[in-house]
Amino acid sequence: MSLSDSRILGYPYYKCLRGLFAAMTLRDDPGLIPSSWRFIEVAMNIQLRKAKIEDAPALAELMNLAGEGIPAYLWGQMADPDEDIMAFGARRVARTEGGFSYTNAYVATAGDAIAGMLLAYPLPDPYETGPLDDIPAVVRPLVELESRVPGAWYVNAVATASVYRGKGIGHHLMKFAEQLADEANTRSVTLIVAEENIPAVKLYRKLGYNVVERRGIVDYPGCSHTGDWILMQKSLWRTP
């Protein structure tokens, strides 16, 4: 995940959250995606639109879910001792700069409810990691993996609210990420996932993603996985 943000705790915050999953500002129209972008409409009348600033609390929750709890862990180190961590995270998401900004997100809605979220943008090329020793150990393997695919379209986070799971929303959000990548003339889509997250890995393989590299997961409070983070990539190269 990529952020251009302030320094905290002696290391650059943007590098810290970049490693979780060059920010691209989305189009200014706050409504539904134009028909030329082939916006999705799936079961239960789910529709896709660009995220709005008022979506920030729901986005923070879904980003934390997709990020395996690492966003909350990092936000907790930044927030005041008596401050609610997710409220702090929502304020960060409500900012207009950085990869974690709501301006880089799309939401799948069911009526007024947010059913799912996609956070995606192109990785910088060249990708400068900076001194890895300045990056928290928990995030370092993720930054290393991202640096292996400079210029790729990066799915930083994709998540579905629990009550809407099993309805194909995640599948459609991933396909839409590929549409965004195609519009941006990038040659591949990439993501990072815990190898032990079997349902997610199974979905990505079904969609045509292959494992490129891996790095060991560094334990952190609330970590639910051991083993490796895996970098997966799907080529969008088309022969003329």
Salt bridges, closest charged atoms under 4 A:
ASP5 OD1 - ARG92 NH2 3.07
ASP5 OD1 - ARG95 NH2 3.00
ASP55 OD2 - ARG49 NH1 2.81
GLU68 OE2 - HIS225 NE2 3.27
GLU83 OE2 - ARG91 NH2 2.45
GLU97 OE2 - ARG95 NH2 2.80
GLU144 OE1 - ARG215 NE 3.03
GLU178 OE1 - LYS175 NZ 3.39
GLU178 OE2 - LYS234 NZ 3.09
ASP182 OD1 - ARG238 NH1 3.07
GLU195 OE2 - ARG214 NH1 2.88
GLU196 OE1 - HIS225 ND1 3.52
GLU213 OE2 - ARG148 NE 2.77
GLU213 OE1 - ARG215 NH1 2.96
ASP228 OD2 - ARG214 NH1 3.19
